[in-house]
Amino acid sequence: MPETISDSDTRSVDLFMEQVYHDIKAAKPWVKFGISPFGIWRPKYPATVTGFDSYAELYADSRKWLREGWCDYLAPQLYWSTSSKGQSFGALLGWWNSENVQHRHVWPGLNSLKAGEGWPATEILNEISLTRKFPDAGHVHWSISALMKNPTLDASLAHEAYREPALIPASPWLNAKSPATPALTRKGTPMAVPVASSSRAAMPPTMHSSSGCGAKKSALGALGGISGRGVGLKVPSGNERPCLSRRA
C-alpha cells in the first residue's frame, strides 16, 4: 500500500522525537526528557473512550513514543474527571500504564485549574489516589497558577495527598549507580546525619542555590521538595562533595 501524506507526516514526527531523545542522551545522558501529549491517543483506546483523535489529526503517535522508550517520562494530559463519560480519568490512566512496556515514568497531567471552577478539591485528591495504585506513582498539576490561587486545594493537598515527604522515583535506565553518601559538617567537625522518624513531622528542606555549603538558602513550602528532620541537602555536581546544612 502506498504511503499517504498523513503516514509520511506521522513518520516524520516519529523520527524527530526519536532523534531529539537520542541527541539529548548523547550530549547529557543524565538529563530527563519528557513529553506531554494529548490524553487520548485514539478513540476506542481503551474501548470506552471517545473524543479527539490526536494520531490522525496531529500526526502524534504518542503511544509509539512511549513504547519505544523515546522519553524518560510521559505526562498525558488527562484533563477529564474520574466520572467523565467517554474520557474517564481512571480508564485512560490505566491504558497509558498498560502501554508502558519500557517502564518509563508515566505521570499524568491533572486539570487542577478546574478545582474551584466546577470541580471540588476532592476530585484532584481522588485522581492522585488513582495514580498511586501504580508502582511508578506521580502526577503533574496543570498549572502552577492553580496552586497559587486556590488555598482550599492547597490545604487539601498539604493535609492529605502531600502530608508525607517523598523522593522522585529512580530512573534506572539512565544510571543505576547510587549517589555518593552525603557528608555533614559543622565548622569542620564531622557529624552524624539525623534520620527522620516516621512518627515525627519532617521540616521543609533547605535548598542551596550556589556551589558551596555556605551558599544562599531558601526554604521550600509544604507542597514540594524532599525533606529530612531539620536538614537541607546540597546535591553534588561534577567533582563537588555533597554536604548538608542543619536548619536553625
C-alpha positions, 0 to 999 in steps of 0.5 A: 500500500502506498504511503499517504501524506498523513503516514509520511507526516506521522513518520516524520514526527516519529523520527524527530522525537526519536532523534531529539531523545537520542541527541539529548542522551548523547550530549547529557545522558543524565538529563530527563526528557519528557513529553506531554501529549494529548490524553487520548491517543485514539478513540476506542483506546481503551474501548470506552473512550471517545473524543479527539483523535490526536494520531490522525489529526496531529500526526502524534503517535504518542503511544509509539513514543512511549513504547519505544522508550523515546522519553524518560517520562510521559505526562498525558494530559488527562484533563477529564474527571474520574466520572467523565463519560467517554474520557474517564480519568481512571480508564485512560490512566490505566491504558497509558500504564498498560502501554508502558512496556519500557517502564518509563515514568508515566505521570499524568497531567491533572486539570487542577485549574478546574478545582474551584471552577466546577470541580471540588478539591476532592476530585484532584485528591481522588485522581492522585489516589488513582495514580498511586495504585501504580508502582511508578506513582506521580502526577503533574498539576496543570498549572502552577497558577492553580496552586497559587490561587486556590488555598482550599486545594492547597490545604487539601493537598498539604493535609492529605495527598502531600502530608508525607515527604517523598523522593522522585522515583529512580530512573534506572535506565539512565544510571543505576549507580547510587549517589555518593553518601552525603557528608555533614559538617559543622565548622569542620567537625564531622557529624552524624546525619539525623534520620527522620522518624516516621512518627515525627513531622519532617521540616521543609528542606533547605535548598542551596542555590550556589556551589558551596555549603555556605551558599544562599538558602531558601526554604521550600513550602509544604507542597514540594521538595524532599525533606529530612528532620531539620536538614537541607541537602546540597546535591553534588555536581561534577567533582563537588562533595555533597554536604548538608546544612542543619536548619536553625 
